Amino acid sequence: MTADLYIENHGSIFLLYPVSEAGTEWIEEHIPDDAMIWGDAVVVEHRYIADIAEGVMDDGLEVS
């Protein structure tokens, strides 16, 4: 199975990339509209990334 979302670690921030239609839809449904965007990715503070990844997997999507 291929990933729906890709998480890239940059130390104090993480970048959350949608890599499938399901990943894009998950971001649209769960990430606030005022979230910071960097290119195609959502910028996430390190303190939130574990909960986001857990939520993605709880919804049946794959994270890489």
CHARMM-style PDB file with segment names, atoms N, HN, CA, C and O in Angstrom:
ATOM      1  N   MET     1       0.844  -1.181   0.000  1.00  0.00      PROA
ATOM      2  CA  MET     1       0.000   0.000   0.000  1.00  0.00      PROA
ATOM      3  C   MET     1       0.887   1.241   0.000  1.00  0.00      PROA
ATOM      4  O   MET     1       1.884   1.299   0.719  1.00  0.00      PROA
ATOM      5  N   THR     2       0.526   2.216  -0.794  1.00  0.00      PROA
ATOM      6  HN  THR     2      -0.284   2.169  -1.378  1.00  0.00      PROA
ATOM      7  CA  THR     2       1.294   3.456  -0.836  1.00  0.00      PROA
ATOM      8  C   THR     2       0.738   4.448   0.170  1.00  0.00      PROA
ATOM      9  O   THR     2      -0.418   4.351   0.583  1.00  0.00      PROA
ATOM     10  N   ALA     3       1.560   5.393   0.555  1.00  0.00      PROA
ATOM     11  HN  ALA     3       2.499   5.472   0.220  1.00  0.00      PROA
ATOM     12  CA  ALA     3       1.167   6.379   1.554  1.00  0.00      PROA
ATOM     13  C   ALA     3       0.149   7.360   0.981  1.00  0.00      PROA
ATOM     14  O   ALA     3       0.138   7.654  -0.214  1.00  0.00      PROA
ATOM     15  N   ASP     4      -0.702   7.853   1.873  1.00  0.00      PROA
ATOM     16  HN  ASP     4      -0.692   7.614   2.844  1.00  0.00      PROA
ATOM     17  CA  ASP     4      -1.647   8.916   1.521  1.00  0.00      PROA
ATOM     18  C   ASP     4      -1.100  10.280   1.907  1.00  0.00      PROA
ATOM     19  O   ASP     4      -1.394  11.292   1.270  1.00  0.00      PROA
ATOM     20  N   LEU     5      -0.289  10.283   2.974  1.00  0.00      PROA
ATOM     21  HN  LEU     5      -0.050   9.461   3.491  1.00  0.00      PROA
ATOM     22  CA  LEU     5       0.349  11.507   3.453  1.00  0.00      PROA
ATOM     23  C   LEU     5       1.805  11.207   3.765  1.00  0.00      PROA
ATOM     24  O   LEU     5       2.139  10.139   4.278  1.00  0.00      PROA
ATOM     25  N   TYR     6       2.653  12.152   3.453  1.00  0.00      PROA
ATOM     26  HN  TYR     6       2.382  13.019   3.036  1.00  0.00      PROA
ATOM     27  CA  TYR     6       4.079  12.026   3.721  1.00  0.00      PROA
ATOM     28  C   TYR     6       4.465  13.095   4.743  1.00  0.00      PROA
ATOM     29  O   TYR     6       4.131  14.267   4.571  1.00  0.00      PROA
ATOM     30  N   ILE     7       5.161  12.699   5.799  1.00  0.00      PROA
ATOM     31  HN  ILE     7       5.433  11.746   5.940  1.00  0.00      PROA
ATOM     32  CA  ILE     7       5.608  13.621   6.840  1.00  0.00      PROA
ATOM     33  C   ILE     7       7.113  13.779   6.741  1.00  0.00      PROA
ATOM     34  O   ILE     7       7.856  12.797   6.734  1.00  0.00      PROA
ATOM     35  N   GLU     8       7.553  15.022   6.664  1.00  0.00      PROA
ATOM     36  HN  GLU     8       6.950  15.820   6.670  1.00  0.00      PROA
ATOM     37  CA  GLU     8       8.972  15.344   6.544  1.00  0.00      PROA
ATOM     38  C   GLU     8       9.399  16.138   7.783  1.00  0.00      PROA
ATOM     39  O   GLU     8       8.813  17.176   8.091  1.00  0.00      PROA
ATOM     40  N   ASN     9      10.414  15.651   8.486  1.00  0.00      PROA
ATOM     41  HN  ASN     9      10.890  14.808   8.236  1.00  0.00      PROA
ATOM     42  CA  ASN     9      10.894  16.257   9.725  1.00  0.00      PROA
ATOM     43  C   ASN     9      11.937  17.327   9.428  1.00  0.00      PROA
ATOM     44  O   ASN     9      12.932  17.068   8.752  1.00  0.00      PROA
ATOM     45  N   HSD    10      11.698  18.532   9.942  1.00  0.00      PROA
ATOM     46  HN  HSD    10      10.889  18.742  10.492  1.00  0.00      PROA
ATOM     47  CA  HSD    10      12.664  19.630   9.816  1.00  0.00      PROA
ATOM     48  C   HSD    10      13.020  20.207  11.182  1.00  0.00      PROA
ATOM     49  O   HSD    10      13.254  21.407  11.321  1.00  0.00      PROA
ATOM     50  N   GLY    11      13.057  19.334  12.186  1.00  0.00      PROA
ATOM     51  HN  GLY    11      12.866  18.359  12.073  1.00  0.00      PROA
ATOM     52  CA  GLY    11      13.445  19.762  13.530  1.00  0.00      PROA
ATOM     53  C   GLY    11      12.276  20.328  14.303  1.00  0.00      PROA
ATOM     54  O   GLY    11      11.485  19.575  14.872  1.00  0.00      PROA
ATOM     55  N   SER    12      12.155  21.647  14.333  1.00  0.00      PROA
ATOM     56  HN  SER    12      12.797  22.259  13.871  1.00  0.00      PROA
ATOM     57  CA  SER    12      11.087  22.273  15.108  1.00  0.00      PROA
ATOM     58  C   SER    12       9.758  22.307  14.370  1.00  0.00      PROA
ATOM     59  O   SER    12       8.719  22.577  14.973  1.00  0.00      PROA
ATOM     60  N   ILE    13       9.783  22.038  13.075  1.00  0.00      PROA
ATOM     61  HN  ILE    13      10.627  21.819  12.585  1.00  0.00      PROA
ATOM     62  CA  ILE    13       8.550  21.942  12.299  1.00  0.00      PROA
ATOM     63  C   ILE    13       8.568  20.670  11.466  1.00  0.00      PROA
ATOM     64  O   ILE    13       9.622  20.092  11.198  1.00  0.00      PROA
ATOM     65  N   PHE    14       7.382  20.254  11.068  1.00  0.00      PROA
ATOM     66  HN  PHE    14       6.527  20.724  11.285  1.00  0.00      PROA
ATOM     67  CA  PHE    14       7.210  19.138  10.153  1.00  0.00      PROA
ATOM     68  C   PHE    14       6.405  19.633   8.969  1.00  0.00      PROA
ATOM     69  O   PHE    14       5.597  20.553   9.098  1.00  0.00      PROA
ATOM     70  N   LEU    15       6.625  19.024   7.818  1.00  0.00      PROA
ATOM     71  HN  LEU    15       7.281  18.277   7.713  1.00  0.00      PROA
ATOM     72  CA  LEU    15       5.826  19.313   6.634  1.00  0.00      PROA
ATOM     73  C   LEU    15       4.966  18.101   6.350  1.00  0.00      PROA
ATOM     74  O   LEU    15       5.463  16.975   6.317  1.00  0.00      PROA
ATOM     75  N   LEU    16       3.683  18.323   6.146  1.00  0.00      PROA
ATOM     76  HN  LEU    16       3.280  19.237   6.173  1.00  0.00      PROA
ATOM     77  CA  LEU    16       2.707  17.276   5.891  1.00  0.00      PROA
ATOM     78  C   LEU    16       2.239  17.401   4.444  1.00  0.00      PROA
ATOM     79  O   LEU    16       1.521  18.335   4.087  1.00  0.00      PROA
ATOM     80  N   TYR    17       2.658  16.445   3.620  1.00  0.00      PROA
ATOM     81  HN  TYR    17       3.242  15.686   3.910  1.00  0.00      PROA
ATOM     82  CA  TYR    17       2.350  16.463   2.195  1.00  0.00      PROA
ATOM     83  C   TYR    17       1.247  15.465   1.864  1.00  0.00      PROA
ATOM     84  O   TYR    17       1.341  14.302   2.258  1.00  0.00      PROA
ATOM     85  N   PRO    18       0.222  15.879   1.163  1.00  0.00      PROA
ATOM     86  CA  PRO    18      -0.743  14.907   0.655  1.00  0.00      PROA
ATOM     87  C   PRO    18      -0.165  14.257  -0.607  1.00  0.00      PROA
ATOM     88  O   PRO    18       0.330  14.954  -1.492  1.00  0.00      PROA
ATOM     89  N   VAL    19      -0.228  12.933  -0.689  1.00  0.00      PROA
ATOM     90  HN  VAL    19      -0.631  12.367   0.030  1.00  0.00      PROA
ATOM     91  CA  VAL    19       0.302  12.257  -1.874  1.00  0.00      PROA
ATOM     92  C   VAL    19      -0.748  11.369  -2.536  1.00  0.00      PROA
ATOM     93  O   VAL    19      -0.433  10.592  -3.438  1.00  0.00      PROA
ATOM     94  N   SER    20      -1.987  11.488  -2.088  1.00  0.00      PROA
ATOM     95  HN  SER    20      -2.243  12.119  -1.356  1.00  0.00      PROA
ATOM     96  CA  SER    20      -3.095  10.788  -2.731  1.00  0.00      PROA
ATOM     97  C   SER    20      -4.332  11.660  -2.602  1.00  0.00      PROA
ATOM     98  O   SER    20      -4.350  12.623  -1.835  1.00  0.00      PROA
ATOM     99  N   GLU    21      -5.357  11.316  -3.351  1.00  0.00      PROA
ATOM    100  HN  GLU    21      -5.342  10.533  -3.973  1.00  0.00      PROA
ATOM    101  CA  GLU    21      -6.618  12.049  -3.252  1.00  0.00      PROA
ATOM    102  C   GLU    21      -7.185  11.939  -1.845  1.00  0.00      PROA
ATOM    103  O   GLU    21      -7.712  12.912  -1.306  1.00  0.00      PROA
ATOM    104  N   ALA    22      -7.077  10.753  -1.247  1.00  0.00      PROA
ATOM    105  HN  ALA    22      -6.649   9.962  -1.685  1.00  0.00      PROA
ATOM    106  CA  ALA    22      -7.568  10.556   0.126  1.00  0.00      PROA
ATOM    107  C   ALA    22      -6.792  11.437   1.102  1.00  0.00      PROA
ATOM    108  O   ALA    22      -7.377  11.982   2.038  1.00  0.00      PROA
ATOM    109  N   GLY    23      -5.493  11.581   0.896  1.00  0.00      PROA
ATOM    110  HN  GLY    23      -5.018  11.138   0.136  1.00  0.00      PROA
ATOM    111  CA  GLY    23      -4.682  12.446   1.748  1.00  0.00      PROA
ATOM    112  C   GLY    23      -5.074  13.907   1.616  1.00  0.00      PROA
ATOM    113  O   GLY    23      -5.151  14.630   2.609  1.00  0.00      PROA
ATOM    114  N   THR    24      -5.320  14.335   0.397  1.00  0.00      PROA
ATOM    115  HN  THR    24      -5.258  13.748  -0.410  1.00  0.00      PROA
ATOM    116  CA  THR    24      -5.775  15.706   0.157  1.00  0.00      PROA
ATOM    117  C   THR    24      -7.110  15.956   0.836  1.00  0.00      PROA
ATOM    118  O   THR    24      -7.305  16.995   1.467  1.00  0.00      PROA
ATOM    119  N   GLU    25      -8.022  15.015   0.711  1.00  0.00      PROA
ATOM    120  HN  GLU    25      -7.864  14.171   0.199  1.00  0.00      PROA
ATOM    121  CA  GLU    25      -9.340  15.153   1.339  1.00  0.00      PROA
ATOM    122  C   GLU    25      -9.218  15.176   2.859  1.00  0.00      PROA
ATOM    123  O   GLU    25      -9.926  15.934   3.523  1.00  0.00      PROA
ATOM    124  N   TRP    26      -8.323  14.349   3.421  1.00  0.00      PROA
ATOM    125  HN  TRP    26      -7.749  13.734   2.881  1.00  0.00      PROA
ATOM    126  CA  TRP    26      -8.148  14.326   4.871  1.00  0.00      PROA
ATOM    127  C   TRP    26      -7.671  15.685   5.367  1.00  0.00      PROA
ATOM    128  O   TRP    26      -8.177  16.197   6.365  1.00  0.00      PROA
ATOM    129  N   ILE    27      -6.708  16.262   4.677  1.00  0.00      PROA
ATOM    130  HN  ILE    27      -6.297  15.846   3.866  1.00  0.00      PROA
ATOM    131  CA  ILE    27      -6.205  17.583   5.064  1.00  0.00      PROA
ATOM    132  C   ILE    27      -7.318  18.618   4.983  1.00  0.00      PROA
ATOM    133  O   ILE    27      -7.470  19.433   5.894  1.00  0.00      PROA
ATOM    134  N   GLU    28      -8.097  18.597   3.909  1.00  0.00      PROA
ATOM    135  HN  GLU    28      -7.974  17.935   3.170  1.00  0.00      PROA
ATOM    136  CA  GLU    28      -9.190  19.560   3.752  1.00  0.00      PROA
ATOM    137  C   GLU    28     -10.214  19.441   4.879  1.00  0.00      PROA
ATOM    138  O   GLU    28     -10.787  20.443   5.307  1.00  0.00      PROA
ATOM    139  N   GLU    29     -10.443  18.222   5.359  1.00  0.00      PROA
ATOM    140  HN  GLU    29      -9.977  17.408   5.011  1.00  0.00      PROA
ATOM    141  CA  GLU    29     -11.449  17.985   6.390  1.00  0.00      PROA
ATOM    142  C   GLU    29     -10.933  18.216   7.810  1.00  0.00      PROA
ATOM    143  O   GLU    29     -11.724  18.546   8.694  1.00  0.00      PROA
ATOM    144  N   HSD    30      -9.634  18.055   8.055  1.00  0.00      PROA
ATOM    145  HN  HSD    30      -8.991  17.787   7.337  1.00  0.00      PROA
ATOM    146  CA  HSD    30      -9.122  18.049   9.420  1.00  0.00      PROA
ATOM    147  C   HSD    30      -8.151  19.168   9.786  1.00  0.00      PROA
ATOM    148  O   HSD    30      -7.943  19.441  10.968  1.00  0.00      PROA
ATOM    149  N   ILE    31      -7.567  19.805   8.807  1.00  0.00      PROA
ATOM    150  HN  ILE    31      -7.737  19.582   7.847  1.00  0.00      PROA
ATOM    151  CA  ILE    31      -6.588  20.859   9.083  1.00  0.00      PROA
ATOM    152  C   ILE    31      -7.286  22.214   8.902  1.00  0.00      PROA
ATOM    153  O   ILE    31      -7.969  22.425   7.899  1.00  0.00      PROA
ATOM    154  N   PRO    32      -7.123  23.127   9.856  1.00  0.00      PROA
ATOM    155  CA  PRO    32      -7.794  24.432   9.770  1.00  0.00      PROA
ATOM    156  C   PRO    32      -7.432  25.195   8.493  1.00  0.00      PROA
ATOM    157  O   PRO    32      -6.326  25.071   7.969  1.00  0.00      PROA
ATOM    158  N   ASP    33      -8.379  25.974   8.016  1.00  0.00      PROA
ATOM    159  HN  ASP    33      -9.278  26.075   8.442  1.00  0.00      PROA
ATOM    160  CA  ASP    33      -8.176  26.761   6.800  1.00  0.00      PROA
ATOM    161  C   ASP    33      -7.049  27.781   6.933  1.00  0.00      PROA
ATOM    162  O   ASP    33      -6.447  28.169   5.932  1.00  0.00      PROA
ATOM    163  N   ASP    34      -6.758  28.219   8.159  1.00  0.00      PROA
ATOM    164  HN  ASP    34      -7.247  27.903   8.972  1.00  0.00      PROA
ATOM    165  CA  ASP    34      -5.721  29.224   8.344  1.00  0.00      PROA
ATOM    166  C   ASP    34      -4.339  28.625   8.630  1.00  0.00      PROA
ATOM    167  O   ASP    34      -3.423  29.336   9.044  1.00  0.00      PROA
ATOM    168  N   ALA    35      -4.199  27.315   8.408  1.00  0.00      PROA
ATOM    169  HN  ALA    35      -4.944  26.738   8.072  1.00  0.00      PROA
ATOM    170  CA  ALA    35      -2.898  26.659   8.616  1.00  0.00      PROA
ATOM    171  C   ALA    35      -1.869  27.228   7.639  1.00  0.00      PROA
ATOM    172  O   ALA    35      -2.206  27.634   6.527  1.00  0.00      PROA
ATOM    173  N   MET    36      -0.613  27.250   8.074  1.00  0.00      PROA
ATOM    174  HN  MET    36      -0.339  26.920   8.977  1.00  0.00      PROA
ATOM    175  CA  MET    36       0.459  27.734   7.212  1.00  0.00      PROA
ATOM    176  C   MET    36       0.779  26.683   6.154  1.00  0.00      PROA
ATOM    177  O   MET    36       0.898  25.496   6.459  1.00  0.00      PROA
ATOM    178  N   ILE    37       0.914  27.124   4.930  1.00  0.00      PROA
ATOM    179  HN  ILE    37       0.817  28.088   4.682  1.00  0.00      PROA
ATOM    180  CA  ILE    37       1.224  26.242   3.796  1.00  0.00      PROA
ATOM    181  C   ILE    37       2.605  26.614   3.266  1.00  0.00      PROA
ATOM    182  O   ILE    37       2.941  27.791   3.141  1.00  0.00      PROA
ATOM    183  N   TRP    38       3.399  25.588   2.956  1.00  0.00      PROA
ATOM    184  HN  TRP    38       3.126  24.631   3.057  1.00  0.00      PROA
ATOM    185  CA  TRP    38       4.726  25.784   2.356  1.00  0.00      PROA
ATOM    186  C   TRP    38       4.757  24.934   1.096  1.00  0.00      PROA
ATOM    187  O   TRP    38       4.888  23.713   1.174  1.00  0.00      PROA
ATOM    188  N   GLY    39       4.638  25.562  -0.054  1.00  0.00      PROA
ATOM    189  HN  GLY    39       4.532  26.554  -0.118  1.00  0.00      PROA
ATOM    190  CA  GLY    39       4.550  24.805  -1.304  1.00  0.00      PROA
ATOM    191  C   GLY    39       3.278  23.978  -1.304  1.00  0.00      PROA
ATOM    192  O   GLY    39       2.176  24.521  -1.226  1.00  0.00      PROA
ATOM    193  N   ASP    40       3.431  22.662  -1.392  1.00  0.00      PROA
ATOM    194  HN  ASP    40       4.327  22.221  -1.456  1.00  0.00      PROA
ATOM    195  CA  ASP    40       2.288  21.749  -1.379  1.00  0.00      PROA
ATOM    196  C   ASP    40       2.021  21.173   0.002  1.00  0.00      PROA
ATOM    197  O   ASP    40       1.122  20.347   0.160  1.00  0.00      PROA
ATOM    198  N   ALA    41       2.786  21.595   1.011  1.00  0.00      PROA
ATOM    199  HN  ALA    41       3.516  22.267   0.883  1.00  0.00      PROA
ATOM    200  CA  ALA    41       2.720  20.978   2.331  1.00  0.00      PROA
ATOM    201  C   ALA    41       2.090  21.902   3.371  1.00  0.00      PROA
ATOM    202  O   ALA    41       2.119  23.127   3.252  1.00  0.00      PROA
ATOM    203  N   VAL    42       1.526  21.274   4.384  1.00  0.00      PROA
ATOM    204  HN  VAL    42       1.502  20.279   4.481  1.00  0.00      PROA
ATOM    205  CA  VAL    42       1.048  21.988   5.560  1.00  0.00      PROA
ATOM    206  C   VAL    42       2.184  22.004   6.575  1.00  0.00      PROA
ATOM    207  O   VAL    42       2.804  20.971   6.829  1.00  0.00      PROA
ATOM    208  N   VAL    43       2.459  23.155   7.151  1.00  0.00      PROA
ATOM    209  HN  VAL    43       1.956  23.994   6.945  1.00  0.00      PROA
ATOM    210  CA  VAL    43       3.492  23.291   8.177  1.00  0.00      PROA
ATOM    211  C   VAL    43       2.859  22.946   9.524  1.00  0.00      PROA
ATOM    212  O   VAL    43       1.818  23.494   9.886  1.00  0.00      PROA
ATOM    213  N   VAL    44       3.498  22.030  10.264  1.00  0.00      PROA
ATOM    214  HN  VAL    44       4.343  21.585   9.970  1.00  0.00      PROA
ATOM    215  CA  VAL    44       2.958  21.558  11.541  1.00  0.00      PROA
ATOM    216  C   VAL    44       4.049  21.691  12.609  1.00  0.00      PROA
ATOM    217  O   VAL    44       5.187  21.270  12.398  1.00  0.00      PROA
ATOM    218  N   GLU    45       3.695  22.275  13.747  1.00  0.00      PROA
ATOM    219  HN  GLU    45       2.771  22.617  13.918  1.00  0.00      PROA
ATOM    220  CA  GLU    45       4.632  22.338  14.864  1.00  0.00      PROA
ATOM    221  C   GLU    45       4.882  20.934  15.395  1.00  0.00      PROA
ATOM    222  O   GLU    45       4.003  20.074  15.337  1.00  0.00      PROA
ATOM    223  N   HSD    46       6.088  20.707  15.913  1.00  0.00      PROA
ATOM    224  HN  HSD    46       6.802  21.406  15.959  1.00  0.00      PROA
ATOM    225  CA  HSD    46       6.477  19.368  16.363  1.00  0.00      PROA
ATOM    226  C   HSD    46       5.543  18.824  17.439  1.00  0.00      PROA
ATOM    227  O   HSD    46       5.354  17.610  17.514  1.00  0.00      PROA
ATOM    228  N   ARG    47       4.962  19.666  18.262  1.00  0.00      PROA
ATOM    229  HN  ARG    47       5.116  20.652  18.201  1.00  0.00      PROA
ATOM    230  CA  ARG    47       4.094  19.192  19.351  1.00  0.00      PROA
ATOM    231  C   ARG    47       2.756  18.641  18.864  1.00  0.00      PROA
ATOM    232  O   ARG    47       2.049  17.985  19.629  1.00  0.00      PROA
ATOM    233  N   TYR    48       2.395  18.897  17.607  1.00  0.00      PROA
ATOM    234  HN  TYR    48       2.969  19.430  16.986  1.00  0.00      PROA
ATOM    235  CA  TYR    48       1.117  18.425  17.077  1.00  0.00      PROA
ATOM    236  C   TYR    48       1.234  17.243  16.127  1.00  0.00      PROA
ATOM    237  O   TYR    48       0.237  16.571  15.862  1.00  0.00      PROA
ATOM    238  N   ILE    49       2.414  16.976  15.612  1.00  0.00      PROA
ATOM    239  HN  ILE    49       3.224  17.522  15.827  1.00  0.00      PROA
ATOM    240  CA  ILE    49       2.539  16.009  14.518  1.00  0.00      PROA
ATOM    241  C   ILE    49       2.160  14.588  14.928  1.00  0.00      PROA
ATOM    242  O   ILE    49       1.576  13.861  14.125  1.00  0.00      PROA
ATOM    243  N   ALA    50       2.474  14.176  16.146  1.00  0.00      PROA
ATOM    244  HN  ALA    50       2.948  14.767  16.799  1.00  0.00      PROA
ATOM    245  CA  ALA    50       2.136  12.807  16.567  1.00  0.00      PROA
ATOM    246  C   ALA    50       0.625  12.611  16.594  1.00  0.00      PROA
ATOM    247  O   ALA    50       0.125  11.577  16.151  1.00  0.00      PROA
ATOM    248  N   ASP    51      -0.106  13.598  17.111  1.00  0.00      PROA
ATOM    249  HN  ASP    51       0.300  14.438  17.471  1.00  0.00      PROA
ATOM    250  CA  ASP    51      -1.566  13.497  17.151  1.00  0.00      PROA
ATOM    251  C   ASP    51      -2.161  13.504  15.753  1.00  0.00      PROA
ATOM    252  O   ASP    51      -3.125  12.787  15.485  1.00  0.00      PROA
ATOM    253  N   ILE    52      -1.601  14.298  14.871  1.00  0.00      PROA
ATOM    254  HN  ILE    52      -0.818  14.880  15.089  1.00  0.00      PROA
ATOM    255  CA  ILE    52      -2.090  14.323  13.489  1.00  0.00      PROA
ATOM    256  C   ILE    52      -1.840  12.987  12.816  1.00  0.00      PROA
ATOM    257  O   ILE    52      -2.741  12.440  12.179  1.00  0.00      PROA
ATOM    258  N   ALA    53      -0.631  12.448  12.946  1.00  0.00      PROA
ATOM    259  HN  ALA    53       0.101  12.892  13.464  1.00  0.00      PROA
ATOM    260  CA  ALA    53      -0.316  11.151  12.334  1.00  0.00      PROA
ATOM    261  C   ALA    53      -1.227  10.064  12.884  1.00  0.00      PROA
ATOM    262  O   ALA    53      -1.692   9.207  12.132  1.00  0.00      PROA
ATOM    263  N   GLU    54      -1.488  10.089  14.189  1.00  0.00      PROA
ATOM    264  HN  GLU    54      -1.111  10.785  14.800  1.00  0.00      PROA
ATOM    265  CA  GLU    54      -2.380   9.105  14.795  1.00  0.00      PROA
ATOM    266  C   GLU    54      -3.800   9.242  14.237  1.00  0.00      PROA
ATOM    267  O   GLU    54      -4.460   8.240  13.959  1.00  0.00      PROA
ATOM    268  N   GLY    55      -4.260  10.465  14.079  1.00  0.00      PROA
ATOM    269  HN  GLY    55      -3.724  11.278  14.305  1.00  0.00      PROA
ATOM    270  CA  GLY    55      -5.584  10.696  13.509  1.00  0.00      PROA
ATOM    271  C   GLY    55      -5.700  10.197  12.084  1.00  0.00      PROA
ATOM    272  O   GLY    55      -6.717   9.620  11.698  1.00  0.00      PROA
ATOM    273  N   VAL    56      -4.656  10.422  11.304  1.00  0.00      PROA
ATOM    274  HN  VAL    56      -3.830  10.891  11.618  1.00  0.00      PROA
ATOM    275  CA  VAL    56      -4.634   9.941   9.916  1.00  0.00      PROA
ATOM    276  C   VAL    56      -4.753   8.418   9.900  1.00  0.00      PROA
ATOM    277  O   VAL    56      -5.568   7.864   9.162  1.00  0.00      PROA
ATOM    278  N   MET    57      -3.945   7.750  10.709  1.00  0.00      PROA
ATOM    279  HN  MET    57      -3.284   8.200  11.309  1.00  0.00      PROA
ATOM    280  CA  MET    57      -3.958   6.284  10.732  1.00  0.00      PROA
ATOM    281  C   MET    57      -5.262   5.744  11.313  1.00  0.00      PROA
ATOM    282  O   MET    57      -5.761   4.715  10.857  1.00  0.00      PROA
ATOM    283  N   ASP    58      -5.820   6.429  12.316  1.00  0.00      PROA
ATOM    284  HN  ASP    58      -5.415   7.265  12.686  1.00  0.00      PROA
ATOM    285  CA  ASP    58      -7.117   6.005  12.869  1.00  0.00      PROA
ATOM    286  C   ASP    58      -8.221   6.068  11.821  1.00  0.00      PROA
ATOM    287  O   ASP    58      -9.196   5.319  11.887  1.00  0.00      PROA
ATOM    288  N   ASP    59      -8.060   6.964  10.856  1.00  0.00      PROA
ATOM    289  HN  ASP    59      -7.268   7.573  10.802  1.00  0.00      PROA
ATOM    290  CA  ASP    59      -9.042   7.071   9.781  1.00  0.00      PROA
ATOM    291  C   ASP    59      -8.756   6.125   8.620  1.00  0.00      PROA
ATOM    292  O   ASP    59      -9.418   6.189   7.584  1.00  0.00      PROA
ATOM    293  N   GLY    60      -7.764   5.242   8.795  1.00  0.00      PROA
ATOM    294  HN  GLY    60      -7.227   5.190   9.637  1.00  0.00      PROA
ATOM    295  CA  GLY    60      -7.489   4.206   7.806  1.00  0.00      PROA
ATOM    296  C   GLY    60      -6.555   4.608   6.678  1.00  0.00      PROA
ATOM    297  O   GLY    60      -6.433   3.876   5.696  1.00  0.00      PROA
ATOM    298  N   LEU    61      -5.897   5.746   6.795  1.00  0.00      PROA
ATOM    299  HN  LEU    61      -5.996   6.340   7.593  1.00  0.00      PROA
ATOM    300  CA  LEU    61      -4.961   6.178   5.763  1.00  0.00      PROA
ATOM    301  C   LEU    61      -3.551   5.770   6.143  1.00  0.00      PROA
ATOM    302  O   LEU    61      -3.275   5.467   7.304  1.00  0.00      PROA
ATOM    303  N   GLU    62      -2.673   5.763   5.180  1.00  0.00      PROA
ATOM    304  HN  GLU    62      -2.896   6.009   4.236  1.00  0.00      PROA
ATOM    305  CA  GLU    62      -1.262   5.397   5.379  1.00  0.00      PROA
ATOM    306  C   GLU    62      -0.398   6.648   5.440  1.00  0.00      PROA
ATOM    307  O   GLU    62      -0.585   7.587   4.666  1.00  0.00      PROA
ATOM    308  N   VAL    63       0.546   6.645   6.367  1.00  0.00      PROA
ATOM    309  HN  VAL    63       0.698   5.882   6.996  1.00  0.00      PROA
ATOM    310  CA  VAL    63       1.497   7.737   6.529  1.00  0.00      PROA
ATOM    311  C   VAL    63       2.906   7.212   6.284  1.00  0.00      PROA
ATOM    312  O   VAL    63       3.250   6.103   6.693  1.00  0.00      PROA
ATOM    313  N   SER    64       3.696   8.008   5.625  1.00  0.00      PROA
ATOM    314  HN  SER    64       3.416   8.909   5.293  1.00  0.00      PROA
ATOM    315  CA  SER    64       5.093   7.652   5.393  1.00  0.00      PROA
ATOM    316  C   SER    64       5.969   8.763   5.901  1.00  0.00      PROA
ATOM    317  OT1 SER    64       7.193   8.677   5.808  1.00  0.00      PROA
TER     318      SER     64
END
